[in-house]
């Protein structure tokens, strides 16, 4: 029998309803026991203590948002910024956030500092350069697998975010801001150890890299990466750039080479290597690494005509947004101690802009 004055939750639980119909004398102690049983067995949202996500405030520039237990910064970025890769914007706007249920955070809707400028300086992007890897190394151009793993572990543990060349290009064009601790990883020449040793380590930490290959070297020996291996790395999010065809100096004529032949060689090295990579990898190759890091105005001019958007040297230093995209700096990783590695990770240049 239903009683008109029964509260709604009585009818939701058969035990209480039956007790009422059986005319049980509900002394306070009995009612407390029954209520305790109901609350302890409740699995519905009606009695849940879990925080309910909600927008507490919204403006043109930001949202104040109360989190639920299951959310991460990437989830929130996907929902409100339409891109989970922008999670860093939320993380940097809430440096003390623990991202727990019931916590309120700020979601910036308009990130205005694309150039990475601050009152006391500006952001710079370090680019790390590697060549070969092995279990044990003697040459300074070779990095032991354990050392490389330790370096990547450091980047991951210290919150560095590895960016790709498209991110760098947008940053230099003042179209896209980057995380404060951004870094890029590159590997030159096309040694197979980049695939057999570096590639698995990078994937372990969720990183990608840009591999610059000179096309005449690909697949010629057991030391060289193959086209199929390059395709696999590209499918995994790695970028494959040009290191020319034969890796010859683009700034100095060879002995006995005429000026016309010299210019023809430079043109072929720069232009034809792009055509080969485009055809073999079905891509539009836009990133070039100058052999030996050497370039001049003629090389830059030909690179632009060929359709490249970025080109790198091996001149040391970081890259602010106003860097010439055809004179990008990189630091070669030659020493094996962690202190030297950390010194290459300069992501900010102090300068008073007041």
ROVEX-144201 format. One line per 3 residues: number of its first residue (from 0); their letters; for each residue x negated, y negated, z of N, C-alpha, C. Coordinates in steps of 0.02 Angstrom, whole numbers, padded with zeros to 5 digits. Each point is the difference from the previous one (the first is absolute). Example, Ala and Ser with C-alpha at 12.3 -4.5 7.8 and 13.67 -1.06 7.14 Angstrom:
BEGIN
0 = AS = -00660 00284 00390 00045 -00059 00000 -00045 -00060 00000; 00018 -00053 -00036 -00042 -00059 00003 00039 -00055 00037
This chain:
BEGIN
0 = XXX = -00042 00060 00000 00042 -00060 00000 -00044 -00062 00000; 00017 -00047 -00041 -00039 -00062 -00005 00030 -00054 00044; -00042 -00034 00036 00022 -00055 00043 -00016 -00066 -00034
3 = XXX = 00047 -00045 00000 -00008 -00063 -00036 -00058 -00041 00028; -00014 00008 00064 -00051 -00042 00031 -00070 00032 00000; -00005 00060 -00031 -00065 00031 -00003 -00048 -00043 -00042
6 = XXX = -00063 -00009 00023 -00049 -00034 -00043 -00016 00043 -00060; -00022 -00030 -00056 -00012 00038 -00062 -00051 00057 00008; -00052 -00010 00044 -00050 00052 00004 00025 00063 00033
9 = XXX = 00058 -00004 00036 00028 00061 00031 00021 00048 -00054; 00033 -00025 -00052 00026 00044 -00053 -00055 00026 -00045; -00059 -00031 00004 -00055 00024 -00041 -00034 00061 00028
12 = XXX = 00015 00017 00064 -00034 00056 00033 00053 00046 00029; 00007 00060 -00028 00053 00047 00020 00000 00015 00074; -00058 00004 00032 -00002 00017 00071 00038 -00051 00041
15 = XXX = -00010 -00064 -00014 00035 -00052 00037 00074 00001 -00014; 00017 00011 -00063 00071 00002 -00019 00035 00059 00034; -00032 00057 00001 00029 00059 00032 00009 -00011 00074
18 = XXX = -00050 -00031 00029 00005 -00013 00072 00059 -00046 00016; 00009 -00049 -00041 00056 -00047 00010 00066 00038 -00006; 00008 00041 -00053 00062 00036 -00011 00013 00051 00055
21 = XXX = -00053 00026 00029 00009 00050 00054 00014 -00034 00066; 00005 -00066 -00001 00016 -00039 00060 -00051 00012 00055; -00063 00005 -00020 -00053 00007 00049 -00005 -00064 00039
24 = XXX = -00009 00007 00064 -00007 -00058 00043 -00071 -00027 -00008; -00007 -00054 -00037 -00066 -00027 -00015 -00025 -00042 00059; -00032 00034 00048 -00035 -00038 00052 -00060 -00032 -00032
27 = XXX = -00026 -00055 00028 -00057 -00035 -00030 -00060 00045 -00013; -00014 00047 00047 -00058 00044 -00009 00009 00046 -00059; 00061 00027 -00009 00014 00045 -00056 -00006 -00038 -00066
30 = XXX = 00028 -00059 -00001 -00003 -00041 -00061 -00072 -00017 -00018; -00041 -00014 00050 -00070 -00016 -00013 -00036 00059 -00030; 00013 00061 00024 -00032 00059 -00027 00019 00011 -00073
33 = XXX = 00065 -00008 -00014 00024 00010 -00068 -00030 -00052 -00047; -00001 -00062 00023 -00029 -00053 -00041 -00074 00012 -00013; -00036 00024 00051 -00070 00015 -00008 -00011 00054 -00052
36 = XXX = 00044 00052 00000 -00005 00053 -00050 00011 -00028 -00069; 00050 -00044 -00007 00015 -00028 -00065 -00058 -00041 -00026; -00029 -00042 00044 -00054 -00043 -00023 -00063 00040 -00017
39 = XXX = -00014 00052 00039 -00060 00040 -00012 00006 00041 -00063; 00061 00019 -00020 00009 00041 -00059 00015 -00042 -00062; 00005 -00065 00009 00019 -00043 -00056 -00058 -00006 -00050
42 = XXX = 00016 00010 -00063 -00051 -00007 -00053 00022 -00052 -00051; 00054 -00035 00013 00024 -00050 -00048 -00031 -00067 00015; 00005 -00046 -00049 -00028 -00067 00007 00035 -00040 00054
45 = XXX = 00060 00022 00022 00039 -00039 00048 -00039 -00011 00064; -00038 00050 00022 -00036 -00005 00064 -00076 -00001 -00010; -00024 -00009 -00062 -00072 00002 -00013 -00033 -00063 00026
48 = XXX = -00061 00008 00027 -00039 -00057 00022 -00048 -00024 -00054; 00001 00033 -00057 -00045 -00019 -00055 00019 -00069 -00026; -00051 -00041 -00015 00012 -00067 -00024 00034 00001 -00068
51 = XXX = 00046 -00045 -00009 00035 -00006 -00064 -00035 -00054 -00041; -00026 00016 -00060 -00034 -00051 -00039 00049 -00054 -00022; -00023 -00062 00002 00044 -00053 -00024 -00041 -00063 -00014
54 = XXX = 00027 -00040 -00046 -00030 -00065 -00015 00026 -00050 00052; -00044 -00026 00040 00019 -00048 00052 00005 -00071 -00028; -00041 -00014 -00051 00001 -00066 -00030 -00028 00004 -00070
57 = XXX = 00027 -00036 -00046 -00024 -00002 -00068 -00002 -00072 -00025; -00056 -00019 -00031 -00006 -00065 -00032 -00030 00010 -00069; -00013 -00053 -00033 -00029 00004 -00067 -00071 00028 00002
60 = XXX = -00034 -00010 00056 -00071 00017 00005 -00015 00063 00040; 00043 00019 00046 -00016 00057 00042 00063 00032 00029; -00009 00060 00026 00053 00037 00035 -00026 00021 00068
63 = XXX = 00042 -00006 00051 -00015 00029 00065 00038 00066 00003; -00036 00054 00011 00030 00067 -00008 -00014 00043 00061; 00052 00033 00026 -00009 00047 00055 -00006 00070 -00029
66 = XXX = -00054 00034 00019 -00016 00064 -00030 00037 00058 00032; 00005 00055 -00038 00024 00064 00026 -00061 00044 00011; 00010 00058 00030 -00057 00042 00021 -00039 00029 -00058
69 = XXX = 00033 00011 -00056 -00031 00039 -00054 -00036 -00042 -00052; -00002 -00065 00008 -00025 -00044 -00052 -00075 -00015 00007; -00032 -00007 -00058 -00069 -00022 -00004 -00001 -00064 -00042
72 = XXX = -00058 -00032 00001 -00006 -00063 -00038 00015 00011 -00074; -00021 00058 -00027 00012 00015 -00071 00075 00007 -00013; 00037 00030 00046 00072 00008 -00008 00034 -00069 -00003
75 = XXX = -00021 -00044 00044 00029 -00066 00004 -00018 -00041 -00063; -00062 00007 -00022 -00021 -00035 -00061 00040 00024 -00061; 00013 00065 -00003 00039 00027 -00055 00071 -00027 00001
78 = XXX = 00028 -00006 00059 00070 -00021 00006 00009 -00075 -00011; -00046 -00041 00025 00010 -00072 -00002 -00044 -00037 -00050; -00057 00029 -00017 -00046 -00031 -00049 -00002 00038 -00065
81 = XXX = 00037 00056 -00004 00006 00041 -00060 -00067 00030 -00022; -00047 00007 00046 -00065 00027 -00017 -00035 00023 00063; -00008 00066 00008 -00032 00026 00061 -00073 -00019 00004
84 = XXX = -00031 -00017 -00056 -00070 -00020 00001 -00009 -00069 00032; 00055 -00035 00013 -00004 -00065 00034 00007 00008 00076; -00007 00061 00025 00004 00011 00072 -00051 -00043 00037
87 = XXX = -00057 -00013 -00031 -00052 -00040 00033 00025 -00070 00017; 00046 -00027 -00040 00027 -00067 00015 00037 00002 00067; 00039 00052 00011 00036 00008 00062 -00047 00013 00058
90 = XXX = -00050 00041 -00011 -00048 00017 00053 -00041 -00062 00021; -00021 -00040 -00049 -00039 -00059 00017 00043 -00055 00031; 00065 -00001 -00015 00045 -00049 00031 00018 00019 00072
93 = XXX = -00013 00063 00017 00016 00025 00067 -00060 00038 00029; -00055 -00036 00014 -00063 00033 00019 00005 00040 00065; 00046 -00017 00044 00006 00036 00064 00057 00050 00000
96 = XXX = 00033 00007 -00055 00058 00045 -00003 -00021 00073 00007; 00041 00039 00034 -00013 00072 00007 00050 00040 -00042; 00047 -00036 -00032 00048 00031 -00045 00038 00056 00035
99 = XXX = 00033 -00018 00054 00039 00047 00039 00074 -00020 00000; 00042 00046 00021 00072 -00013 00003 00015 -00059 00044; 00043 -00044 -00024 00021 -00058 00038 -00045 -00060 -00006
102 = XXX = -00058 00008 -00032 -00048 -00055 -00007 00023 -00046 -00056; -00005 -00064 00011 00018 -00049 -00051 -00064 -00025 -00035; 00003 -00003 -00065 -00058 -00022 -00040 00021 -00052 -00050
105 = XXX = -00051 -00034 -00029 00012 -00050 -00052 -00016 00032 -00068; 00045 -00010 -00048 -00012 00023 -00069 -00005 -00062 -00044; -00061 -00019 -00020 -00007 -00058 -00045 00029 00017 -00069
108 = XXX = 00042 -00043 -00025 00030 00011 -00066 -00038 -00036 -00056; -00040 -00048 00020 -00040 -00038 -00050 -00071 -00004 00026; -00044 00039 -00031 -00070 -00002 00018 -00033 -00054 -00042
111 = XXX = -00020 -00055 00032 -00022 -00058 -00038 -00076 -00008 -00006; -00038 00041 00037 -00072 -00009 00000 -00034 00050 -00045; 00016 -00002 -00064 -00029 00048 -00048 -00075 -00006 -00006
114 = XXX = -00027 -00058 00014 -00072 -00012 -00009 -00040 00020 00062; 00033 00018 00054 -00037 00019 00061 -00036 -00058 00033; 00029 -00060 -00003 -00031 -00058 00030 00020 -00008 00073
117 = XXX = -00047 -00026 00040 00013 -00014 00070 -00034 -00066 00017; 00017 -00027 00057 -00030 -00064 00020 -00075 00005 00010; -00023 00060 00014 -00072 00008 00015 -00037 00041 -00053
120 = XXX = 00030 00010 -00059 -00035 00036 -00052 00046 00032 -00051; -00025 00051 -00035 00040 00032 -00052 -00017 00074 -00005; 00047 00038 -00025 -00007 00072 -00006 -00046 00018 -00057
123 = XXX = -00040 00052 00010 -00042 00028 -00053 00011 00075 -00004; -00006 00027 -00060 00011 00072 -00011 -00068 00033 -00013; -00024 00042 00045 -00061 00038 -00013 00013 00058 -00047
126 = XXX = -00045 00012 -00046 00005 00057 -00046 -00062 00043 00010; 00010 00063 00019 -00054 00046 00014 -00016 00041 -00062; -00064 00010 -00014 -00021 00036 -00060 -00041 00061 00018
129 = XXX = 00020 00057 -00028 -00035 00063 00008 -00019 00027 -00069; -00048 00048 00000 -00020 00032 -00062 00008 00076 00003; -00042 00032 00040 00002 00073 00005 00010 00022 00072
132 = XXX = 00023 00062 00007 00011 00030 00066 -00029 00071 00000; -00021 00022 00058 -00025 00069 00006 00002 00020 00074; -00009 00065 00012 -00003 00023 00070 -00062 -00029 00034
135 = XXX = -00054 00000 -00037 -00063 -00030 00024 -00029 -00043 -00056; -00025 -00059 00018 -00023 -00047 -00050 -00070 -00024 00015; -00036 -00017 -00053 -00065 -00032 00007 00000 -00069 -00031
138 = XXX = 00034 -00008 -00057 00002 -00065 -00034 00045 -00049 00038; -00019 -00064 00002 00043 -00050 00033 00066 -00010 -00036; 00004 00020 -00064 00063 -00005 -00037 00047 00059 00014
141 = XXX = -00023 00046 00041 00040 00059 00018 00021 -00006 00073; 00064 00011 00014 00026 -00004 00068 00019 00070 00023; -00026 00023 00057 00020 00066 00026 00074 00003 00015
144 = XXX = 00030 00058 -00011 00072 00008 00010 00021 -00018 00070; -00040 00019 00050 00018 -00014 00070 -00002 -00074 00014; -00046 -00036 -00031 -00004 -00072 00010 00059 -00034 -00032
147 = XXX = 00017 00020 -00061 00058 -00029 -00034 00064 00013 00039; 00008 00060 00025 00058 00016 00041 00003 -00045 00062; -00057 -00010 00032 -00002 -00043 00058 00018 -00072 -00016
150 = XXX = -00021 -00024 -00059 00017 -00068 -00020 00075 -00008 -00013; 00029 00050 -00034 00072 -00003 -00013 00040 00007 00065; -00025 00041 00045 00032 00007 00065 00000 -00066 00038
153 = XXX = -00055 -00036 -00005 -00005 -00066 00031 00052 -00048 -00029; 00005 -00002 -00067 00049 -00044 -00032 00070 00016 00024; 00016 00064 00002 00067 00021 00021 00013 -00017 00073
156 = XXX = -00048 00015 00043 00010 -00012 00072 00002 -00073 00019; -00033 -00043 -00039 -00001 -00071 00015 00054 -00040 -00036; 00044 00034 -00035 00058 -00033 -00030 -00014 -00034 -00067
159 = XXX = -00055 00018 -00034 -00011 -00028 -00066 00048 00031 -00051; 00021 -00039 -00048 00044 00024 -00051 -00035 -00004 -00068; -00005 00057 -00032 -00035 00003 -00065 00048 -00022 -00055
162 = XXX = -00019 -00050 -00037 00042 -00027 -00053 -00025 00023 -00068; 00041 -00009 -00051 -00018 00017 -00069 -00014 -00062 -00040; -00024 00008 -00061 -00017 -00058 -00042 00060 -00043 -00018
165 = XXX = 00059 00029 -00007 00059 -00042 -00014 00014 -00047 00058; -00009 00025 00061 00008 -00043 00059 -00051 -00057 -00001; -00062 00017 -00016 -00053 -00050 -00003 00015 -00052 -00054
168 = XXX = 00023 00022 -00058 00015 -00046 -00054 00055 -00049 00020; 00053 00026 00032 00055 -00043 00022 -00022 -00049 00054; -00044 00022 00044 -00027 -00043 00052 -00040 -00057 -00031
171 = XXX = -00042 00016 -00048 -00041 -00052 -00032 00041 -00048 -00042; 00058 00023 -00022 00044 -00044 -00038 00048 -00038 00046; -00011 00008 00066 00042 -00034 00051 00073 00020 -00005
174 = XXX = 00012 00063 -00020 00069 00025 -00007 00019 00048 00056; -00050 00025 00037 00014 00052 00050 -00049 -00006 00058; 00027 -00002 00061 -00043 00002 00058 -00022 00071 00014
177 = XXX = -00054 00008 00037 -00027 00065 00017 -00009 00006 00075; 00001 00062 00026 -00014 00009 00072 -00066 -00031 00019; -00004 -00024 00062 -00061 -00034 00023 -00062 00044 -00005
180 = XXX = 00009 00065 00011 -00058 00045 -00002 00003 00043 -00063; 00001 -00034 -00057 00001 00035 -00064 -00071 00016 -00023; -00007 00056 -00033 -00064 00020 -00028 00013 00042 -00063
183 = XXX = -00046 -00003 -00047 00005 00041 -00061 -00060 00047 -00003; 00012 00061 -00026 -00052 00050 -00007 -00010 00015 -00074; -00063 -00002 -00022 -00016 00017 -00070 -00057 00051 -00002
186 = XXX = -00001 00038 -00055 -00053 00049 -00012 -00022 -00005 -00072; -00065 -00008 -00010 -00027 -00012 -00067 -00028 00062 -00033; 00000 00000 -00066 -00034 00046 -00045 00042 00060 -00021
189 = XXX = 00032 00033 00046 00040 00059 -00018 -00032 00066 00018; -00037 00001 00056 -00028 00063 00023 00056 00046 00025; -00009 00065 -00009 00052 00047 00020 00009 00000 00076
192 = XXX = -00050 -00019 00037 00007 -00002 00073 00053 -00049 00022; 00016 -00049 -00043 00055 -00045 00016 00066 00038 00004; 00006 00051 -00042 00060 00043 -00001 -00004 00055 00053
195 = XXX = -00058 00033 00005 -00006 00058 00044 -00008 -00017 00073; -00030 -00057 00015 -00014 -00018 00070 00040 -00061 00022; -00006 -00056 -00035 00032 -00062 00022 00076 00003 -00006
198 = XXX = 00024 00028 -00053 00073 00003 -00013 00038 00035 00057; -00019 00060 00022 00036 00031 00056 -00004 -00040 00065; -00057 -00031 00013 -00007 -00040 00061 00046 -00061 -00002
201 = XXX = 00001 -00033 -00056 00043 -00058 -00008 00074 00019 00009; 00020 00055 -00029 00070 00022 00006 00016 00018 00072; -00049 00027 00037 00012 00017 00070 00021 -00060 00041
204 = XXX = -00027 -00057 -00017 00016 -00061 00037 00053 -00043 -00035; 00027 00025 -00054 00052 -00037 -00036 -00026 -00058 -00041; -00063 00003 -00020 -00030 -00054 -00038 -00006 00018 -00074
207 = XXX = -00006 -00051 -00041 -00016 00009 -00071 -00062 -00041 -00016; -00024 00006 -00061 -00059 -00037 -00020 00003 -00013 -00075; -00046 -00041 -00024 -00009 -00011 -00071 -00064 00034 -00022
210 = XXX = 00005 00041 -00052 -00058 00036 -00026 -00019 -00030 -00067; -00061 -00029 -00004 -00025 -00028 -00062 -00044 00052 -00035; 00019 00019 -00061 -00038 00051 -00036 -00028 -00028 -00065
213 = XXX = -00060 00023 -00018 -00023 -00015 -00068 00016 00063 -00041; 00036 -00012 -00053 00036 00053 -00035 -00045 00053 -00031; -00061 -00018 -00018 -00045 00048 -00031 -00025 00052 00050
216 = XXX = 00010 -00013 00064 -00024 00044 00053 00054 00051 00021; 00063 -00017 -00012 00056 00042 00024 -00003 00070 -00031; -00003 00051 00042 00004 00069 -00023 -00062 00027 -00033
219 = XXX = -00057 -00035 00003 -00059 00023 -00037 -00041 00052 00039; 00010 00004 00065 -00038 00047 00041 00039 00015 00064; -00027 00045 00040 00031 00016 00064 -00004 -00057 00050
222 = XXX = -00042 -00049 -00015 -00005 -00058 00044 00053 -00052 -00014; 00033 00005 -00057 00047 -00052 -00022 00072 00021 00012; 00041 -00049 00015 00072 00012 00006 00029 00017 -00068
225 = XXX = 00054 00037 -00003 00032 00018 -00063 00061 -00044 -00012; 00024 00002 -00061 00060 -00039 -00016 00061 00026 00039; 00005 00065 00008 00056 00028 00039 -00003 -00022 00073
228 = XXX = -00060 -00003 00027 -00007 -00023 00069 00018 -00074 00006; -00018 -00039 -00049 00020 -00071 00000 00076 -00007 -00004; 00031 00042 -00041 00073 -00003 -00005 00033 00018 00066
231 = XXX = -00028 00048 00034 00027 00020 00066 -00006 -00057 00050; -00058 -00032 00001 -00010 -00055 00047 00046 -00059 -00017; 00008 -00013 -00064 00045 -00054 -00020 00072 00015 00023
234 = XXX = 00022 00063 -00008 00067 00019 00022 00009 -00007 00075; -00055 00003 00037 00002 -00007 00073 -00005 -00073 00022; 00001 -00046 -00047 00000 -00071 00018 -00067 -00035 -00007
237 = XXX = -00052 00036 -00022 -00065 -00030 -00011 00000 -00039 -00065; -00043 -00051 -00004 -00007 -00039 -00061 -00064 00021 -00036; 00004 00009 -00065 -00058 00017 -00040 -00018 -00061 -00043
240 = XXX = -00059 -00027 00012 -00023 -00059 -00036 -00059 00016 -00044; -00019 -00048 -00041 -00056 00008 -00047 -00067 -00020 00031; -00051 00040 -00016 -00069 -00017 00017 -00040 00000 -00065
243 = XXX = 00034 -00015 -00055 -00023 00000 -00069 -00008 00071 -00027; -00033 00007 -00058 -00008 00065 -00031 -00065 00034 00021; -00055 -00037 -00005 -00066 00030 00013 -00034 -00029 00063
246 = XXX = 00033 -00046 00034 -00029 -00031 00060 -00065 -00037 -00016; 00002 -00039 -00053 -00060 -00039 -00019 00008 -00072 00023; -00056 -00033 00009 -00001 -00070 00022 00033 -00044 -00053
249 = XXX = 00051 -00037 00021 00038 -00041 -00047 -00029 -00070 -00007; -00052 -00016 00037 -00026 -00068 00000 -00068 -00008 -00034; -00032 00057 -00016 -00067 -00003 -00028 -00006 00043 -00062
252 = XXX = -00024 -00027 -00056 -00010 00041 -00061 -00052 00055 00012; 00010 00056 -00031 -00050 00054 00003 -00060 -00019 -00043; -00054 00035 00010 -00060 -00015 -00038 00013 00009 -00075
255 = XXX = -00013 -00050 -00038 00009 00002 -00072 00071 -00011 -00023; 00045 -00014 00046 00071 -00009 -00017 00012 -00072 -00022; 00030 -00009 -00059 00014 -00068 -00025 00057 -00030 00040
258 = XXX = 00008 -00065 -00006 00053 -00034 00036 00068 00025 -00023; 00008 00013 -00065 00064 00025 -00026 00014 00070 00026; -00052 00043 00000 00009 00069 00025 00014 00000 00075
261 = XXX = -00033 -00045 00036 00011 -00006 00072 00074 -00018 00014; 00025 -00049 -00036 00069 -00020 00012 00049 00056 -00019; -00016 00036 -00054 00042 00056 -00021 00001 00055 00054
264 = XXX = -00059 00013 00030 -00004 00051 00052 00042 -00020 00061; -00007 -00062 00020 00039 -00023 00059 00074 00006 -00014; 00020 -00019 -00060 00070 00004 -00019 00025 00073 00004
267 = XXX = -00039 00046 -00029 00020 00070 00001 00003 00028 00071; -00050 -00016 00040 -00002 00024 00069 00063 -00021 00038; 00018 -00062 -00008 00056 -00028 00039 00068 00019 -00031
270 = XXX = 00006 -00010 -00065 00065 00009 -00033 00015 00074 -00012; -00047 00036 -00027 00013 00070 -00019 00008 00046 00061; -00034 -00016 00054 00010 00040 00061 00072 -00006 00025
273 = XXX = 00027 -00059 -00005 00071 -00010 00019 00046 00041 -00046; -00015 -00001 -00064 00042 00039 -00047 -00003 00075 00015; -00058 00024 00018 -00008 00072 00015 00040 00017 00063
276 = XXX = -00007 -00041 00052 00037 00013 00062 00075 -00006 -00011; 00020 -00049 -00038 00072 -00008 -00015 00028 00062 -00034; -00038 00026 -00047 00024 00058 -00038 -00002 00064 00042
279 = XXX = -00055 00012 00034 -00008 00061 00038 00046 00004 00060; 00012 -00057 00033 00039 00000 00062 00069 -00030 -00008; 00017 -00020 -00061 00065 -00030 -00015 00015 -00058 00048
282 = XXX = -00043 -00049 -00002 00007 -00057 00045 -00024 -00063 -00035; 00011 -00056 00032 -00027 -00063 -00023 -00056 -00019 00048; -00061 00016 -00017 -00057 -00011 00045 -00013 -00076 00007
285 = XXX = 00000 -00024 00061 -00006 -00072 00011 -00055 -00019 00048; -00038 00050 00025 -00051 -00013 00050 -00068 00024 -00027; -00050 -00044 00003 -00066 00014 -00028 -00053 -00010 00054
288 = XXX = -00049 00045 00002 -00059 -00009 00042 -00060 -00008 -00046; -00034 -00057 00006 -00058 -00013 -00043 -00057 00049 00019; -00031 00033 -00049 -00058 00042 00016 -00054 -00040 00035
291 = XXX = -00027 00028 00054 -00050 -00032 00042 00025 -00065 00031; 00065 -00013 -00008 00029 -00061 00028 -00017 -00063 -00038; -00029 00006 -00059 -00025 -00058 -00036 00050 -00025 -00053
294 = XXX = 00008 -00065 -00002 00047 -00030 -00048 -00022 -00071 -00015; 00025 -00026 -00055 -00010 -00071 -00017 00064 -00024 -00035; -00002 -00061 -00025 00061 -00029 -00029 00022 00038 -00063
297 = XXX = -00047 00026 -00039 00019 00040 -00058 00037 00063 00021; -00024 00034 00051 00032 00061 00024 00069 -00015 00027; 00006 -00055 00038 00066 -00019 00026 00048 -00015 -00057
300 = XXX = -00023 -00036 -00050 00043 -00018 -00056 00025 00062 -00037; -00044 00047 -00013 00019 00062 -00035 00048 00041 00044; -00012 00001 00065 00043 00037 00046 00071 -00027 00000
303 = XXX = 00006 -00065 -00001 00066 -00031 -00003 00034 00016 -00066; -00036 -00005 -00055 00028 00015 -00066 00023 00073 -00004; -00036 00044 00033 00017 00072 -00002 00064 00015 00037
306 = XXX = 00020 -00043 00046 00062 00011 00038 -00010 00019 00072; -00061 -00004 00026 -00011 00012 00071 00029 -00059 00041; 00021 00016 00061 00025 -00053 00045 -00049 -00014 00057
309 = XXX = -00042 00050 00016 -00046 -00006 00056 -00067 00032 -00020; -00054 -00026 00028 -00066 00030 -00012 -00043 -00012 00062; -00040 00051 00017 -00039 -00003 00062 -00075 00005 -00013
312 = XXX = -00037 -00033 00044 -00073 00003 00000 -00021 00042 00061; -00064 -00005 00018 -00023 00028 00064 -00034 -00056 00040; 00022 -00061 -00012 -00022 -00056 00042 00036 00005 00067
315 = XXX = -00038 -00006 00053 00029 00010 00067 00047 -00056 00020; 00050 00018 00040 00045 -00050 00027 00072 00019 -00007; 00043 -00037 00036 00072 00012 -00005 00032 -00043 -00052
318 = XXX = 00065 00010 -00010 00036 -00034 -00054 00062 -00036 00025; -00003 -00067 00005 00060 -00039 00016 00045 -00005 -00061; 00058 -00031 00009 00048 -00003 -00055 -00026 -00040 -00059
321 = XXX = -00047 -00046 00012 -00024 -00043 -00055 -00061 00030 -00036; -00014 00064 00012 -00055 00034 -00035 00015 00004 -00075; -00052 -00009 -00041 00006 00011 -00072 00015 00075 -00011
324 = XXX = 00057 00017 -00031 00017 00071 -00008 -00048 00039 -00044; -00046 -00034 -00035 -00050 00034 -00040 -00070 -00006 00031; -00001 -00018 00064 -00064 -00003 00037 00012 00023 00072
327 = XXX = 00037 00054 00008 00018 00025 00066 -00061 00032 00033; -00008 -00012 00064 -00058 00025 00038 00016 00068 00031; -00053 00040 00009 00007 00065 00034 -00062 00012 00042
330 = XXX = 00009 00038 00053 -00056 00021 00043 -00015 00073 -00011; -00061 00015 -00021 -00019 00070 -00008 -00015 00030 00069; 00028 00059 00013 -00011 00034 00063 -00061 00045 -00008
333 = XXX = -00057 -00024 00025 -00063 00035 -00009 -00027 00028 00066; 00014 -00034 00055 -00024 00024 00065 00053 00045 00032; -00022 00042 00046 00044 00052 00026 00022 -00011 00072
336 = XXX = -00022 -00054 00031 00021 -00013 00069 00066 -00038 00000; 00040 00010 00051 00067 -00029 00002 -00003 -00076 00009; -00053 -00025 00033 -00006 -00072 00010 -00006 -00037 -00067
339 = XXX = -00042 00027 -00045 -00008 -00031 -00066 00066 00002 -00038; 00036 00055 00007 00065 00006 -00034 00048 -00052 00026; 00004 -00008 00065 00046 -00048 00030 -00016 -00071 -00022
342 = XXX = -00064 -00015 -00008 -00020 -00067 -00022 00023 -00015 -00071; 00018 00050 -00038 00025 -00011 -00068 00075 -00014 -00001; 00031 00002 00057 00073 -00006 00004 00023 -00069 00021
345 = XXX = -00032 -00051 -00026 00018 -00068 00017 00064 -00020 -00037; 00054 -00009 00037 00064 -00016 -00031 00022 -00072 00011; -00044 -00041 00030 00019 -00070 00013 -00062 -00043 -00001
348 = XXX = 00005 -00057 -00034 -00055 -00048 -00002 00018 -00062 00040; -00035 -00013 00055 00016 -00059 00041 -00015 -00065 -00038; 00047 -00045 00003 -00008 -00067 -00030 00055 -00044 00027
351 = XXX = -00018 -00057 00028 00050 -00045 00028 00036 -00034 -00057; 00067 00010 -00002 00042 -00032 -00051 00043 -00055 00029; -00016 -00022 00061 00039 -00052 00032 -00016 -00068 -00030
